[in-house]
Amino acid sequence: MGFLHEGHLSLIRHAKAYADLIVVSIYVNPGQFSPSEDLSTYPSDFPGDLLKLSRSGIVDAVFCPPNLYEYQHRHQAAEPSATARPPNDGTAGISCLEDDDDDGCGHETWIRVGRLEQGLCGKSRPVFFRGVATIVAKLFHIVEPDVAVFGKKDYQQWRIICRMVRDLDFGVKIIGSEIVREADGLALSSRNVHLSPEEREKALSINKSLFQTKSKAQRWAN
């Protein structure tokens, strides 16, 4: 979603091992934000992103669409109108809306990956994964990649995309790339710029706890 950092650039370098041409998508997806979340304040530096990608020397194209999904209906499509079938054709009461790309109705189709989106982040972000899955599916249809690389920092998201690709028979190989961390161990994230020193210290406790748990489990296993 932009505001690129070394974690994003590592995904691009990883992709180069699997593909001859590299396309990077930059798209802040409104569909994965609930009304109470930080869409309006999500960090952005598009010129800086393009400069970083250019300096990488391995990016062939950047796909940065202004909008991939129209979320607001501009009129009430469900209201009876001249597009409804006449009542004497045996289908009285059945609304028949014209299939018109310019009808102003927006989009209303979502992709849900049922079980995998229900736990973990899905509990507190009920619209997040349907927004991610739907837009990623659209990106796959538009760009038609052979391989797509996603970071394992967003592990649940990566697994959901893997399942969507399997279930819907996308011709895309999904590659998971390992987490890239800052010097103090905090996983690189565009949102880190919003953390106060106190919040950053709290965030580090997650990483420390996970590594301590991993170390104890390895000792027990041995």
N, C-alpha and C positions, 0 to 999 in steps of 0.2 A: 504493500500500500504506500510505498514511497518512503521518504526520509531515510534513504539507504545508509546502511552501516556495514561494517566488515562481515557481519553474519550473512547479509544479503549477497555481498560480493563473493563469499565462499560458496554459495549455492551456484553462482554463475561459473566459477572455476570448476566446480564438481560436474556441472552439466557438460562442460567442454570435453570431458572424458567419454561422453556418450553420444555427442552430436557434432555435426560439422557446422551447423548454423545455430546461433544462439539468439533467441527472442526473449526479451525481458518485458513483462507486463507491469505497469504501474497504474493502479486503480484503487482509490479509496471507496470501498463498497458500503453504501448507506444501508444495504439490506442486512448487514450483520450487526448493526447498532440498534439497541432499543432506545426509546425517547430519552431515557435518563442517562445514557452513556455519552462518551466524549467525541462524537462525530465532529462537532463544530470546533473543537480544540485539538484535533488530531494533528501532530506535527507534520509540517510540509516544507519541502525545499526542492521544487521540481528542477530549477536550473542547476542546483548543486547535484541532484541525482543524475542528470544528463552528463554533467562533467565527470562524475565518478565512473559512469558507465563508459564514456568515451576513453578515459584514461586506462580503463582495464584492458583495452585492446582486443577483446574477444567477443564483444557484443555486436551482432549484425543488425539488429532492429529493436526498437522500443515501441511497444504497443500501449498507448495511453488514451483510451477512449474517454470522452467527457461523461458519457452516461450509457450504461448497459441495461438499465431496468427502470421503467416508469412506475413509481410506487403510488402516485396519487391519481385517482380517477377524476377526470375533468367534468364528467356528468354522470348521472345515475343510470348506468346501463341496464339495470334490472327493471326500470319503469316501463310500462306498456308504451309502445310507440308504433310508428308506421312500419317498422321492420318486423313486427310480429305477424305470424300467419293469420289469415282470416279465420273466424270461428267456424265457418261452414266446411272446412277441409278435413274434419275429423280429428283435429289436434287442438281444440279449444283449450285455452288456459296454459298452453305450453309456449314459453318465451323462446323466440328464435332470433338471435342476434346475428347480424351480418358479420361475416368474416372479413373485416376491413382493417387493414393496417393503419389507416388514418382515422379510425373512429373515435380517437381520444380517450379510450377506456383504460389505457395503461396496460401493465402486465399483471397476471394473477397466478402464474404457475410457479410452484416451488418444488425443490427436490429435498426430501427428508430421508435421512439414513437412520431409521427408527431406533434400534436398541443402542447403537454406539453414541448417539447424541444425547442420551437421557441422563447420564451420570456426569460426575466431575464438573467441568465448566458449564455443561448443559443445564445443571440445576439452577444456576444463578443467571444464566444468559439464554433464555428460552428461544430466542430468534436467531442466535448467533450462527449455529451450524447450518440451518436451512439457508441463510443468506450466503454463507461461504460455499456450500455445495452447489447452489443454483448459479452463482456467478462463475465459479470454476468450470462448471459444465458449459456455460456460454463461452468462456474463454477457449476451452478445448475445441468447441465447434467452430469458432471463428479462426483461430490460429492453426488448428490441426497439427499439434506437435506429435512427434514420435515418442519423446521422452519429456517428462516434467519433473523438476526437482523441488522438493518441499523440505523445510527445516523441521527437525524433530523437537525443536523447542516447543512448538505447538503440536504436541504428540497426538492428542485426541483428534485435532484437525487433520493431521496426516493420515491417521488410521481411517477416518471417515472418508477422505478422498480416495484412499486405496479401495475401500469397500464400494463406494459409488462407481468407480471405474470398473471393478469386477462385476458388480450386479447389472450395470447398464451396458456392458460390452463396449466400452470405449477402447479404441485402438491406441492407447497411450501407456507407456511403461512409467510407473511412478517410482521415483528414487527418493529415499529418505536420507537427509544429510545431517550429520551430527551437530550438536549445539556448539556455538562459538561464544566464549565468555570473555568478559573484561578481566583486567589484571587481578581484581579482587574476588573474582569468581562469579560475579553477577552475569547472568545470561544477557547477551546483547539484545536490545529491544529499542524500537523507535521511541517508545513511551518513557524510557529511562530519563529523558531530559526533563520530565515533569516531576521526578522524585526529589523530595527534600532530603537533606542528609539523614534525618531520622528515619524516613521511609526507606531510604536505600539500605540502612543498617538492618531494618526489619526484613527487607527482601533477601538480604544475604543469609539470614537465618534459615531460609528454606533450603538453599544450596548446601549449607553446612550440615543441616540435619540429614539430608539425603546421603551425602558422602559418609557421614558417621554411620548411618544405618547400613549402607553398602559395605563399609569396612567390617562392621560387626558380623554381618551375614557371611562374608567371605571367611572370617576367622572361625565361625561356627561350622562352616562347610568343610573346613580343613581339619 
